[in-house]
Amino acid sequence: MNVTRRPLFASVTLKVGLYHARPTSDACGDVERQNSSAIVLPLSGVFAKHEAPGRHVIGTPSHVVFFAADAPYRISFPGAIGDRALILRPNDPPELEQLAFLRRSETSPSHGLLPANAMVLRNLLWSRLQNVEGNQFENETLALELLGMSLSAIDMSSLSERPTTLAHRQRAVERVKEAVGVAPTHKWSIAELAKIAGISPFHLCHIFRRMTGASIYNYILQERLAQTLDAVLEEGEDLTRIALETGFASHSHFTERFRRFFGCTPTALRRMRATRPTAEIRNIMTARHRRID
């Protein structure tokens, strides 16, 4: 497997780096540990973090995944697609240390579903850092704001569930997320996903919304929209081609779904990226989670 790790930004409060994996198979890797706690924000692709036998979580551009310091894990890449991700490492992270403490329990949270404004901020920060834009203070502020959004997205409400019940539901949901992450443009059906999850369609719809905060329909749309952000922010990319390649029926269908979720059209976001400072774009993006159905 070819892995690239590149530092992008460093200050007294945190470090931001890029991780890019190009696997040759979907086999699970060796046991690894992180020296310090980290927040992982995938930009593209899909990976699985195996935290214990029979227990794993999926990372895609819709998610944030937490890695606790010194906690063992293994990584696999479903479909051998690989992934590209931003890594946030705070230097003095009390919230992350709290999460690391909670990770000692098998029912503790380690990932979450990102809201629309966090996805946009993630990709804007990535674009700025790779193009060496902005000053140190502004980029640090953006990175810290993204860290706060990421922590808020990690849902701790499920800790009240019985461990056995929670583990069973978690496995079912993660199987679905893995399948969608590998093939987000596939024309999925509830019956097909329920078979993958190993539970009934009704039960899947119920627990999926409860555990992710989104319906399966919305989740698949969100996955497709998240995959488009990099291309939308590139000036030369054709929006119709982006729409069709990511599973939307037409340019207009893509534009309408994008507007509902992110609060502006792809063309408007591209125009703002070229003409307005990132801080202003951040203020324009609403903080509430948008419905896209």
TORBATI-499685 format. One record per residue (C-alpha): residue in one letter; x, y negated, z; residue number from 0. Coordinates in steps of 0.02 Angstrom, whole numbers, plus 50000, padded with zeros to 5 digits. Example, Ala and Ser with C-alpha at 12.3 -4.5 7.8 and 13.67 -1.06 7.14 Angstrom:
<pts>
PT   aa       x       y       z     i
PT    A   50615   50225   50390     0
PT    S   50684   50053   50357     1
</pts>
This chain:
<pts>
PT   aa       x       y       z     i
PT    M   50000   50000   50000     0
PT    N   50059   49825   49957     1
PT    V   50032   49700   50099     2
PT    T   50070   49514   50096     3
PT    R   50076   49411   50256     4
PT    R   50104   49225   50236     5
PT    P   50102   49085   50366     6
PT    L   49996   48938   50310     7
PT    F   49989   48821   50459     8
PT    A   50058   48806   50636     9
PT    S   50033   48682   50777    10
PT    V   50044   48684   50967    11
PT    T   49864   48747   50977    12
PT    L   49853   48883   50845    13
PT    K   49927   48969   50692    14
PT    V   49839   49009   50529    15
PT    G   49903   49143   50411    16
PT    L   49852   49239   50256    17
PT    Y   49839   49429   50249    18
PT    H   49821   49513   50079    19
PT    A   49811   49702   50063    20
PT    R   49816   49798   49898    21
PT    P   49787   49981   49945    22
PT    T   49814   50132   49834    23
PT    S   49682   50237   49924    24
PT    D   49540   50224   50048    25
PT    A   49628   50333   50177    26
PT    C   49635   50273   50357    27
PT    G   49803   50201   50406    28
PT    D   49911   50230   50559    29
PT    V   49870   50164   50731    30
PT    E   49914   49980   50748    31
PT    R   49913   49847   50885    32
PT    Q   49918   49659   50880    33
PT    N   50041   49565   50991    34
PT    S   49914   49426   51017    35
PT    S   49726   49413   50999    36
PT    A   49667   49355   50828    37
PT    I   49512   49307   50731    38
PT    V   49506   49379   50553    39
PT    L   49401   49293   50420    40
PT    P   49397   49391   50255    41
PT    L   49398   49286   50097    42
PT    S   49368   49432   49978    43
PT    G   49360   49621   49977    44
PT    V   49311   49739   50118    45
PT    F   49400   49830   50260    46
PT    A   49350   49944   50403    47
PT    K   49422   49924   50577    48
PT    H   49417   50092   50667    49
PT    E   49414   50055   50853    50
PT    A   49387   50232   50919    51
PT    P   49336   50402   50850    52
PT    G   49165   50382   50769    53
PT    R   49162   50193   50797    54
PT    H   49209   50062   50668    55
PT    V   49158   49890   50606    56
PT    I   49160   49819   50430    57
PT    G   49243   49656   50377    58
PT    T   49185   49564   50220    59
PT    P   49175   49378   50172    60
PT    S   49011   49372   50271    61
PT    H   49096   49419   50434    62
PT    V   49217   49372   50571    63
PT    V   49313   49515   50653    64
PT    F   49402   49504   50821    65
PT    F   49567   49594   50857    66
PT    A   49612   49602   51042    67
PT    A   49795   49597   51093    68
PT    D   49870   49770   51125    69
PT    A   49707   49861   51082    70
PT    P   49738   50010   50965    71
PT    Y   49648   50019   50799    72
PT    R   49664   50091   50624    73
PT    I   49621   50008   50459    74
PT    S   49546   50082   50301    75
PT    F   49490   50001   50139    76
PT    P   49326   50074   50075    77
PT    G   49332   50098   49888    78
PT    A   49519   50055   49892    79
PT    I   49468   49876   49850    80
PT    G   49581   49793   49978    81
PT    D   49551   49625   50057    82
PT    R   49616   49448   50076    83
PT    A   49588   49358   50241    84
PT    L   49631   49207   50347    85
PT    I   49701   49249   50518    86
PT    L   49676   49125   50662    87
PT    R   49789   49146   50814    88
PT    P   49760   49020   50954    89
PT    N   49910   48991   51066    90
PT    D   49806   48967   51225    91
PT    P   49640   49052   51191    92
PT    P   49530   49072   51348    93
PT    E   49380   49127   51245    94
PT    L   49482   49258   51154    95
PT    E   49553   49322   51319    96
PT    Q   49374   49342   51381    97
PT    L   49333   49443   51226    98
PT    A   49492   49545   51249    99
PT    F   49435   49586   51426   100
PT    L   49262   49637   51364   101
PT    R   49341   49748   51231   102
PT    R   49384   49870   51369   103
PT    S   49201   49923   51360   104
PT    E   49143   50027   51211   105
PT    T   48987   49918   51198   106
PT    S   49078   49751   51189   107
PT    P   49068   49643   51032   108
PT    S   49208   49633   50906   109
PT    H   49129   49556   50752   110
PT    G   48988   49444   50693   111
PT    L   48896   49376   50542   112
PT    L   48953   49202   50489   113
PT    P   48830   49060   50458   114
PT    A   48835   48968   50292   115
PT    N   48929   48814   50354   116
PT    A   49066   48923   50430   117
PT    M   49091   49012   50263   118
PT    V   49109   48846   50172   119
PT    L   49228   48778   50303   120
PT    R   49333   48938   50293   121
PT    N   49353   48923   50105   122
PT    L   49385   48736   50110   123
PT    L   49520   48762   50241   124
PT    W   49597   48901   50136   125
PT    S   49596   48789   49982   126
PT    R   49677   48645   50076   127
PT    L   49812   48751   50156   128
PT    Q   49862   48842   49997   129
PT    N   49871   48677   49902   130
PT    V   49958   48587   50047   131
PT    E   49822   48455   50060   132
PT    G   49782   48338   50205   133
PT    N   49879   48293   50359   134
PT    Q   49926   48404   50505   135
PT    F   49797   48331   50623   136
PT    E   49651   48350   50503   137
PT    N   49695   48529   50458   138
PT    E   49717   48574   50641   139
PT    T   49547   48500   50681   140
PT    L   49465   48599   50541   141
PT    A   49549   48761   50597   142
PT    L   49495   48736   50778   143
PT    E   49317   48699   50724   144
PT    L   49317   48858   50619   145
PT    L   49381   48954   50770   146
PT    G   49236   48888   50874   147
PT    M   49109   48937   50741   148
PT    S   49187   49110   50730   149
PT    L   49176   49139   50917   150
PT    S   48995   49082   50917   151
PT    A   48957   49207   50778   152
PT    I   49015   49355   50883   153
PT    D   48854   49409   50967   154
PT    M   48867   49469   51147   155
PT    S   48679   49494   51171   156
PT    S   48690   49678   51127   157
PT    L   48790   49715   51285   158
PT    S   48626   49751   51377   159
PT    E   48590   49902   51266   160
PT    R   48624   50078   51329   161
PT    P   48797   50131   51265   162
PT    T   48735   50288   51175   163
PT    T   48591   50198   51091   164
PT    L   48699   50050   51042   165
PT    A   48836   50163   50970   166
PT    H   48711   50260   50863   167
PT    R   48633   50101   50795   168
PT    Q   48802   50021   50767   169
PT    R   48862   50168   50662   170
PT    A   48705   50161   50555   171
PT    V   48720   49973   50524   172
PT    E   48907   49982   50487   173
PT    R   48880   50120   50359   174
PT    V   48759   50006   50267   175
PT    K   48877   49856   50278   176
PT    E   49020   49963   50212   177
PT    A   48917   50020   50062   178
PT    V   48862   49843   50022   179
PT    G   49038   49776   50047   180
PT    V   49109   49899   49922   181
PT    A   48974   49863   49791   182
PT    P   48884   49699   49830   183
PT    T   48820   49681   49651   184
PT    H   48737   49854   49650   185
PT    K   48546   49853   49640   186
PT    W   48519   49926   49812   187
PT    S   48355   49998   49876   188
PT    I   48301   50021   50056   189
PT    A   48282   50208   50028   190
PT    E   48460   50221   49961   191
PT    L   48531   50123   50108   192
PT    A   48428   50220   50235   193
PT    K   48500   50382   50166   194
PT    I   48675   50311   50189   195
PT    A   48633   50257   50367   196
PT    G   48555   50425   50409   197
PT    I   48394   50350   50479   198
PT    S   48221   50309   50413   199
PT    P   48193   50153   50305   200
PT    F   48079   50076   50437   201
PT    H   48204   50107   50577   202
PT    L   48347   50039   50472   203
PT    C   48255   49876   50433   204
PT    H   48212   49854   50617   205
PT    I   48384   49885   50692   206
PT    F   48479   49798   50552   207
PT    R   48390   49633   50585   208
PT    R   48407   49654   50772   209
PT    M   48594   49689   50766   210
PT    T   48645   49566   50630   211
PT    G   48513   49429   50641   212
PT    A   48473   49450   50456   213
PT    S   48359   49559   50351   214
PT    I   48443   49683   50236   215
PT    Y   48382   49582   50086   216
PT    N   48455   49421   50155   217
PT    Y   48615   49510   50204   218
PT    I   48647   49574   50027   219
PT    L   48612   49401   49955   220
PT    Q   48730   49325   50084   221
PT    E   48866   49449   50037   222
PT    R   48849   49403   49854   223
PT    L   48849   49216   49891   224
PT    A   49000   49230   50005   225
PT    Q   49094   49318   49866   226
PT    T   49064   49170   49749   227
PT    L   49139   49030   49855   228
PT    D   49319   49048   49794   229
PT    A   49265   49043   49612   230
PT    V   49142   48899   49639   231
PT    L   49279   48793   49716   232
PT    E   49391   48823   49565   233
PT    E   49356   48684   49440   234
PT    G   49382   48787   49282   235
PT    E   49271   48936   49326   236
PT    D   49109   48950   49226   237
PT    L   48958   48954   49343   238
PT    T   48852   49063   49229   239
PT    R   48989   49194   49223   240
PT    I   49007   49186   49412   241
PT    A   48819   49211   49431   242
PT    L   48809   49362   49317   243
PT    E   48966   49446   49385   244
PT    T   48902   49435   49564   245
PT    G   48733   49513   49530   246
PT    F   48618   49363   49502   247
PT    A   48494   49368   49359   248
PT    S   48540   49198   49289   249
PT    H   48629   49034   49320   250
PT    S   48468   48957   49386   251
PT    H   48433   49103   49505   252
PT    F   48610   49091   49574   253
PT    T   48599   48901   49592   254
PT    E   48435   48909   49687   255
PT    R   48495   49044   49808   256
PT    F   48659   48952   49834   257
PT    R   48566   48789   49870   258
PT    R   48449   48873   49995   259
PT    F   48591   48953   50090   260
PT    F   48731   48825   50083   261
PT    G   48624   48669   50071   262
PT    C   48688   48609   49903   263
PT    T   48707   48677   49726   264
PT    P   48870   48756   49664   265
PT    T   48896   48605   49550   266
PT    A   48869   48484   49694   267
PT    L   48991   48577   49807   268
PT    R   49121   48579   49668   269
PT    R   49096   48393   49640   270
PT    M   49111   48356   49827   271
PT    R   49270   48461   49837   272
PT    A   49348   48353   49701   273
PT    T   49290   48182   49760   274
PT    R   49257   48183   49947   275
PT    P   49366   48217   50100   276
PT    T   49338   48382   50189   277
PT    A   49274   48295   50345   278
PT    E   49133   48217   50246   279
PT    I   49088   48383   50164   280
PT    R   49083   48461   50337   281
PT    N   48959   48329   50394   282
PT    I   48849   48358   50242   283
PT    M   48838   48546   50273   284
PT    T   48701   48579   50400   285
PT    A   48739   48679   50556   286
PT    R   48581   48784   50553   287
PT    H   48572   48955   50473   288
PT    R   48475   48942   50312   289
PT    R   48344   49063   50249   290
PT    I   48373   49125   50074   291
PT    D   48218   49233   50049   292
</pts>
